[in-house]
Amino acid sequence: MSFIQRDLPYGFDDLAPHLDRSVLEIHFTKHHAGYVSKLNAALENTELINKDLTSLVSDLSVVPEAKRAAVKKLAGQHYNHQLYWESLSPRGGGEPTGSLAEAIIRDFGSYDAFRTSFNAAAATQFGSGWAWLSNNNGKLEVSSTGNEDTPLMTGAKPILTLDVWEHAYYLQYQNRRPAFIDAFWNVVDWDAANTRFNS
């Protein structure tokens, strides 16, 4: 057994013009694939190679101290990227519906207030990192994390994420991170987010 990189649920051209092949293909086949390959190498010949990815990222204390920093980086990046791909859809965009929409209004006051907060988290994350919508003990919250960190590591349940590492957007948007953030809302997969919220 080993950790696997699930296939994208869409083609490299399917999110254009909002996210085009230039950013998706290299991001998926080089950056994400590299993290998975290195994670498998780091855990080769250990029982942790069979561990569930979410469980591993949620409790890194099970990793021997000599390997913990490397596994944190690689497993965190694998988990974050997997969730990111599953936060996007060619049929995405619009606004959330159902119980997730109700929870967003309950916890942020309105969808627009949530989106403003999420945009700010994505735009102001210094350097490489992620913006998140998470369920923290029954309350939705927006946050940002640096590098490979994820809300899982502090006990929250991620619902949605946006990758704001430069490799996620630079080939298409150059240094215009706010334009990339705006594009995200045209392909965000609210159906998948609703499923994660309700699971």
SVG drawing of the C-alpha trace seen along z (x, -y; Angstrom):
<svg xmlns="http://www.w3.org/2000/svg" viewBox="-31 -42 47 44">
<polyline fill="none" stroke="black" stroke-width="0.4" points="0.0,0.0 1.0,-3.6 -0.6,-7.0 -2.1,-7.8 -2.8,-10.9 -6.5,-10.7 -7.3,-11.6 -8.6,-15.1 -12.4,-15.1 -12.2,-17.1 -9.7,-17.7 -6.9,-20.2 -8.9,-22.4 -12.2,-22.2 -11.9,-25.1 -10.8,-27.6 -10.9,-30.5 -10.9,-31.0 -8.1,-28.5 -6.4,-27.3 -4.2,-24.3 -1.0,-26.2 -1.7,-26.4 -3.6,-23.1 -1.3,-20.7 2.0,-21.6 0.4,-22.1 -1.1,-18.6 1.5,-16.6 4.6,-18.2 3.9,-19.9 1.2,-17.7 2.6,-14.5 6.0,-15.4 4.6,-15.7 2.9,-12.3 6.0,-10.6 8.2,-12.0 5.7,-11.2 5.7,-7.5 9.5,-7.5 9.6,-9.0 7.2,-6.4 8.5,-3.4 8.9,-0.2 6.9,-1.7 3.3,-0.8 2.4,-4.4 2.3,-3.8 -1.1,-2.2 -2.5,-5.0 -5.5,-7.1 -4.2,-10.5 -6.7,-12.5 -5.8,-10.6 -2.1,-11.0 -2.4,-14.8 -4.7,-15.1 -2.3,-13.4 1.4,-13.7 2.4,-12.4 2.3,-8.9 5.2,-9.7 8.7,-9.1 10.3,-12.4 13.1,-12.0 10.6,-11.9 7.9,-14.2 8.9,-17.5 9.2,-15.9 6.0,-13.9 4.1,-17.0 5.2,-19.0 4.5,-16.2 1.3,-14.8 -0.1,-18.3 0.6,-19.3 -1.0,-16.1 -4.1,-16.5 -4.4,-20.2 -4.0,-19.7 -6.4,-16.8 -9.1,-19.0 -8.3,-21.9 -8.9,-19.9 -12.1,-18.7 -13.2,-22.3 -13.3,-23.1 -15.7,-22.1 -16.4,-23.1 -20.1,-23.4 -19.1,-25.4 -19.7,-29.0 -22.8,-30.8 -23.7,-30.6 -24.0,-27.8 -27.4,-26.2 -28.9,-23.9 -27.6,-23.5 -24.2,-25.0 -25.8,-28.2 -27.8,-28.4 -24.7,-27.9 -22.8,-30.6 -25.6,-33.1 -25.8,-32.0 -22.1,-32.4 -21.1,-35.3 -24.4,-37.2 -24.5,-36.9 -22.9,-35.1 -21.3,-38.4 -19.8,-38.9 -18.4,-35.3 -16.9,-35.9 -15.3,-39.2 -13.7,-37.4 -12.5,-34.5 -11.0,-36.9 -9.2,-38.8 -7.8,-35.6 -6.5,-34.5 -5.2,-37.9 -3.4,-38.7 -1.7,-35.3 1.9,-36.3 3.9,-34.1 2.8,-30.6 -0.3,-29.1 -4.0,-28.5 -7.4,-30.1 -10.0,-27.9 -13.6,-27.5 -13.8,-25.1 -16.2,-23.7 -14.8,-24.2 -16.9,-22.5 -20.2,-23.3 -19.3,-26.9 -18.0,-27.9 -14.8,-29.9 -12.5,-31.4 -8.8,-31.2 -5.5,-31.1 -2.4,-28.9 1.1,-29.0 2.9,-26.4 1.6,-22.9 -0.5,-23.7 -4.1,-22.8 -7.0,-23.3 -7.0,-19.6 -3.9,-20.0 -5.8,-22.1 -9.0,-20.0 -11.2,-21.8 -12.8,-20.1 -12.0,-21.8 -14.9,-22.3 -13.3,-24.4 -9.8,-25.6 -8.0,-27.9 -4.3,-27.4 -2.5,-30.7 1.0,-29.4 2.4,-31.2 2.6,-27.9 -1.2,-27.7 -1.7,-30.8 1.6,-32.5 1.7,-31.1 -1.8,-32.5 -2.1,-35.5 1.5,-36.4 1.6,-38.5 -2.2,-39.3 -3.3,-37.1 -6.6,-39.1 -7.6,-38.3 -6.9,-34.6 -9.0,-34.8 -11.9,-36.3 -11.6,-33.6 -11.9,-30.9 -15.5,-31.9 -16.5,-31.0 -15.4,-27.4 -15.9,-26.7 -17.8,-23.4 -20.5,-24.2 -22.1,-20.8 -18.9,-19.1 -18.5,-21.6 -22.1,-20.9 -21.3,-17.1 -18.2,-17.7 -20.2,-19.9 -22.9,-17.3 -20.6,-14.3"/>
</svg>
